[in-house]
Amino acid sequence: MNQQDNPVAITSVRPARSVDIRRRQTRYLLSMGVRTICFVLAIVTTGPLRWFFVAGAVILPYIAVVLANATDHRGSTGPIPYVADQKPQIEGPKPATGPLP
């Protein structure tokens, strides 16, 4: 049995590049949406809560860019060969080795 005859488990395959980009875009847009809300709330609110929203509006763009640039770093070492479990088999009766009656 050569290497090509072994079945391959496809769970080791990385997601498609388009799926990875779409996921990163979604995270970025979500972060920018939260930043916009923080910016609006910083204008509307007063007191210490205002500074919390200002900090969120200032810090979130950095976090959003870092998350958007974080690609999928899982190393693909190639497909993992499937190894079937070796289960014990039932053995039949053993042949008689003595004299027959």
Contacts in CASP RR format, 6 or more apart in sequence:
PFRMAT RR
TARGET T0000
AUTHOR 0000-0000-0000
METHOD contacts of the structure
MODEL  1
MNQQDNPVAITSVRPARSVDIRRRQTRYLLSMGVRTICFVLAIVTTGPLR
WFFVAGAVILPYIAVVLANATDHRGSTGPIPYVADQKPQIEGPKPATGPL
P
6 81 0 8 1.000
6 82 0 8 1.000
7 81 0 8 1.000
7 82 0 8 1.000
8 79 0 8 1.000
8 80 0 8 1.000
8 81 0 8 1.000
8 82 0 8 1.000
9 79 0 8 1.000
9 80 0 8 1.000
9 81 0 8 1.000
9 82 0 8 1.000
10 79 0 8 1.000
11 80 0 8 1.000
12 76 0 8 1.000
12 77 0 8 1.000
12 78 0 8 1.000
12 79 0 8 1.000
12 80 0 8 1.000
13 76 0 8 1.000
13 79 0 8 1.000
14 20 0 8 1.000
14 72 0 8 1.000
14 74 0 8 1.000
14 75 0 8 1.000
14 76 0 8 1.000
15 23 0 8 1.000
15 72 0 8 1.000
20 71 0 8 1.000
20 72 0 8 1.000
24 67 0 8 1.000
24 68 0 8 1.000
24 69 0 8 1.000
24 70 0 8 1.000
24 71 0 8 1.000
25 68 0 8 1.000
27 64 0 8 1.000
27 67 0 8 1.000
27 68 0 8 1.000
28 64 0 8 1.000
28 65 0 8 1.000
28 67 0 8 1.000
28 68 0 8 1.000
31 60 0 8 1.000
31 61 0 8 1.000
31 63 0 8 1.000
31 64 0 8 1.000
31 67 0 8 1.000
32 60 0 8 1.000
32 61 0 8 1.000
32 64 0 8 1.000
34 60 0 8 1.000
35 56 0 8 1.000
35 57 0 8 1.000
35 60 0 8 1.000
35 61 0 8 1.000
35 64 0 8 1.000
38 53 0 8 1.000
38 54 0 8 1.000
38 56 0 8 1.000
38 57 0 8 1.000
38 60 0 8 1.000
39 53 0 8 1.000
39 57 0 8 1.000
41 49 0 8 1.000
41 53 0 8 1.000
42 50 0 8 1.000
42 53 0 8 1.000
42 54 0 8 1.000
42 57 0 8 1.000
45 53 0 8 1.000
END
